[in-house]
């Protein structure tokens, strides 16, 4: 039996859910969409066209949709500051939840949501799509194979020419801490996932050049130290003269004991340690390594994550991005913002624990 789903959010990113992410899982018989919700009635057309819903099955009010339809879970594809309200309503109707990142707009709200879900005995997953993209998944699987040996450090880069107003979507040019909230939320998450360890300490330096048409900081240098001893450095920028590694064209270099692995614009290669080549004299080998073919499978990113969530509901292992674990991702961003504001490193796990202790549910 397919799981019955109410899609909350059919415009913006929700339009991609309607047209791209949900249909393959519908075709496989994993899910059935019974209703959709969006405050913008014009966005209902996406649900009608791609999910074969009628006007009577499209709503502007979440509570009404949840009351009128029997479902197993809902999706949450609306702005982060609305997530907690949707989760509250879903739990009232005994629904499990699959939500777009981040869990919520603040670490405090995210911790409240995780606690409410736990108290209700419900399941909630978060779609960290970049972590489950094809190139990052290939790199992660190779790192976990053991062949490269232990990770010493990882370097990441996300640098773009998007300095003029509207180049990154008008609303982002008016946000505080926009690079951290809208960019680093994915980047730091998949770096931590590659390391396979919780982040212990983070230091972030963020700023806005005079030529950037933004209200908030859009350049950053971030350093991370993990509980297993590995380190990471991340460079983020939206106002550079040229885009070197933009959205979905990530650069990651993993320095391991036995291999250096380089992922650049969806191409992955490795360089094995060779004692005979030890030198401190010039030259570069970054692009001369052995190519590693990217993994092949039918689904990636959100389409794959929907399948993972259904497998969890069917009694399989919890998905890697279940809400309690995904608090680490939100804590990374909150800690990075705090570090940039204070100029001091932040102990990520201390911040998360202190926030948990302060919340009231």
PyMOL commands that set and color helices and strands:
alter all, ss='L'
color gray80, all
select helices_A, chain A and resi 13-27+41-51+55-57+62-68+80-92+107-120+129-132+134-144+170-174+178-195+275-277+301-313+323-342+348-358
alter helices_A, ss='H'
color red, helices_A
select strands_A, chain A and resi 3-8+31-37+58-59+73-76+96-100+124-127+151-159+199-207+219-226+231-237+251-256+259-264+267-272+290-292+346-347
alter strands_A, ss='S'
color yellow, strands_A
deselect
rebuild
show_as cartoon
